[in-house]
Amino acid sequence: MSDITSKKVVLGVTGGVAAYKAAELVRRLGDQGIGVHVVMTEAACGFITPATLQALSGNPVYTDMWDARISNSMAHIELSRDKAAIVIAPATADFMAKLVHGHADDLLSTLCLARDCALIVAPAMNRQMWENPATQRNVAQLEKDGITLLGPASGDQACGETGNGRMLEAQEIADAVAAFLAPKTLAGVNVLMTAGPTFEPIDAVRGITNRSSGKMGYAIARAAIGAGAKVTLISGPSSQPIPAGAMLTQVQSAADMFAAVKKHAKGADIFIGVAAVADYRVETPSEHKIKKTESDALTLKLLPNPDILAWVAGQAKPPFTVGFAAESQNLENYADEKRRRKKVNLIVANLAQNAIGADDNEVMLLDDSGTHKLMRAPKEAVAKDIVARIATLYKAAKKRR
Ligand code: C5P
């Protein structure tokens, strides 16, 4: 189990149009294993109902100070006591002003003033409200007070204008909160990794690829960033959201991926090869689209691609190396054979039919000490457990050196 799985946050929702994104945010925080307890201002209830957030979070939603469900009438103290953070999303300009001045005139503002945990604020407002010197003064003061601000982003706004002030997307906020809460087991460590498929061109419009979505690799990048690592991510084509804080290089073919890995390999402390690299490439891709003929068969000569992981592991002073093995049968045997042949420190093995394109995954981890199985869970949670294991093994290997 990852260490943040037992953590809980208060999600404070204030009265802005972006309150509709709070529903999605509850879900995305839940994916990370974080327990969510929602507190809403009166204005927020005008935009989204407590019932929605109660159903999605599975916990009672609180909206006022005098809620009889808290036996000692100390809701403003009780609700934050076992929480790792209060996350305000969306945070209106007005609510931020209240935080700056220490107002305590409703449950959420009182809770913030009486908290003994971190406060994370995701602003959402019209661009002129955001740019107003009063708001900018408040932002500077909140930062001085040690409050973490997430966003805002720039883009289309509900008022029809375009500019700064849009709340970050729910996934981005959930990732940032998870990163904030994660134990910093890889602080200052340089992680180089590959993810996604590769695309090997046949001609100007066609190519050979595979069904890797990049989900597992991107989740590992996010988990490593959350653990404090500096992550360089070399990714084949993927439609996954780019992990915030990763240094991303996008590539197409295995040859491009290999060149990018070679470029960054020197400073890497850990290498994680998650990419599903195509085993073969077309010897001479055609510059123009190959025209179809009704009768003739088409023959393509395929050449083997370099094994990027084996190259990294074979360096004179290799980083701590982690490989993946997707098999359709004999998982443990094939994965262990791969680990020994490629001389990698750790292999993460999964059944291809369980993993490809899915949102969750079931993996086993094989290293010198044997095999550890992880329970089936969302890829985000599995990624955190994999990163925790990598951190433990990396530190042990470093001590032995
Ligand atoms: O040999 P196979 O493709 O099953 O090996 C899987 C592991 O090796 C993965 O970690 C993958 O990223 C890596 N690999 C690589 N370069 C290749 C083939 C696989 O880095 N050409």
Residues whose N, C-alpha, C, O or C-beta is under 5 A from the ligand:
A	BS01	C5P	G273 V274 A275 A276 V277 A278 N305 P306 D307 I308 L309 V322 G323 F324 A325
